[in-house]
Amino acid sequence: MFRNLIFDWSGTLVDDLGPVIEATNAVLAKYDVPALDRESFRRSFRLPYHEFYAEVLPDVPLVELEAHFRPAFDAAVTPVTVLPHAREKLEWCRALGIRVFVLTSMDTVAFERQMDEFGFRPHFEATYSGVLDKREVIHQILANHGLDPAETAFVGDMTHDVETARHGGIASIAVLTGYNHAEVLAAVRPDLTVPDLGVLRGLLDRRRGVTRPVATVGALIHDGSGQVLMIRTHKWGDRWGIPGGKIERGESSVDALCREIREETSIELHDVEFALVQDCILSPEFQRPEHFLLLNYIARAGSTAVVLNDEAEEYQWLSPAAALALDLNQPTRFLLTEALERNLIPHALA
């Protein structure tokens, strides 16, 4: 499992290929060089980009080319957008505590503007932009931040990103959402190739042993007279919530619910009714990153006598309004609010 991910920017997290092609063709036009279509560009463009321009415009100084490129990029018609799954991937990293960095050759001013425009700045521990040859700084990044190469990967869309990872002694992950064709990337043999960041997230989840959502059951328990049971547990960051747990293999959801409630509270349930289902994906409130499928029920307690097991710290019987004033975990707050709106709790207003 990687504890540190270094991301390229263009073609990996954001799609700016259109504006770059527009700007490149604007530069070529100034020197009467034929324009490149998208496919030709993806097969010929490479980093460090001065090597690319040394081939197509060998007699023109780089500083002159950059002076033409910058305003042409800013004037491009094609918008820059966040690539699919990029935002979710960064949220996934945050939830798992994975350290995230950016290493890009993109102009620093444009990069900083885009990072703020897309709200990505809080995701990154540090960023390195305007780096023409990423191989020259990869060792510095590892040393500056104390990154173990064995636990670090560079995620990028170009052959230069793969070469940079290899130069730094870290894993290379190639994504096919950007500047280089799959066959171009295959020629430099990345350690892992994925079509997009969504697939990468799934692969890394499987390496962690997370292959599918965990089905759980829980009950908003009432006493039939307008009081509901809330328990406080360390599993949800010492927030208040409802009792429940995982469904075991071969067990029905209602059987699992009754068993879990009996184990956690000693209560026997009556009048069990299904209420709703919730997705709980990598909740920061839970003690570890998990994807739960929460099957929520409403049920009446056979007795208000509660005996907690070691999964909870304390309990309260109280009105739904008072329960809403507690520091509830988000799934419980949603369930309680829905139950009130749909009049699922008998005598809830009593």
Summary of the structure (lengths in Angstrom):
residues: 350
radius of gyration: 27.1
end to end distance: 52.6
largest distance: 87.9
contacts: 1124
relative contact order: 0.12
helix: 39%
strand: 23%
